[in-house]
């Protein structure tokens, strides 16, 4: 199992938050998916969730820095964030 903090997008704080919702490694995050993970985080800690966190999670799922996400994927995630999280 790959530790969450081995992703370039996930630091100690985000890793701790993910562990609080039952996501303990990168494989579990990939299985859960970025949208479901950020939704669970929002339920747990509404004020601590932002669009960049969703991008970071998606980058971790894809094994890339979030800056490397395609614009189409960023647009899709932004639409999801606005409709489901805000």
N, C-alpha and C positions, 0 to 999 in steps of 0.2 A: 504494500500500500504506500502511495506517495503522499508525504505530508503536504498539507495545504500551503504552507509557507514556501514550498519549492516552486510555486507559480510566481512569475515576476509581477503578477497583479495582486497578490494576496500577502499582506503583512500580518504581524502578530495580532493586531486588533481585529481585523476582518476574520482571520482564522478562528479567533476566540468566539466571535459572534456566530460563525458557521457551526462550530462545535456545540454551541448552546442550542441550536435547532437540529442537532443530530447528524450533521455533515462533518465527518471526521477526517476525510482524506480526499484527494483529487478525484479518485475513482467514484466516490459517492457523489461528489459535486457534478461530475459528468453525467452520472445516472439520473440525478435530480433535475439538472438543467438550470440555466441561469434565471429564467423567469420564475420557476417554482421556488428556487432558493431565495430570490429577492422578495417574493411574496411572503414567504415564511419569516424572513427577517423583518419585513414591515409589520407583520402582526406582532412580533416580539418587541420591536423597538422602532415605532413609527418615525420618530424624529431623526433616527440615525441612518435612514435609507435615502439614497439619492441616485440620480441617473448614472453618475460616474461609477457608483458601486455596481450597478447592473452591467455596465460596460466591462468592468474589471472581472466580474464573474463570468461573463460570456467569453472574454479573452482567455480566462483560465480553462474554460470548457474546450476551447479551440486550441489550447497550448500556444497562444500568441500574446504579445503585449496588446492591451486593449486599443492602443493607438492604431494597430494594424487591422482592426475590424473594417470590413467594407462599409462604404457609406450606406448602401442599401440595408445592411444588417443594423447599423446604428439607427437608421430611420425607423426600422421595424421595432427595435427595442425602445426607442423613444416613444413611439405610438403606444406600445404596450404599457410603458411606465405611466404615461399621461392618463390612459384609460383605466388601468387596474390599480395603480399605487397611489396616485395623487387624489 
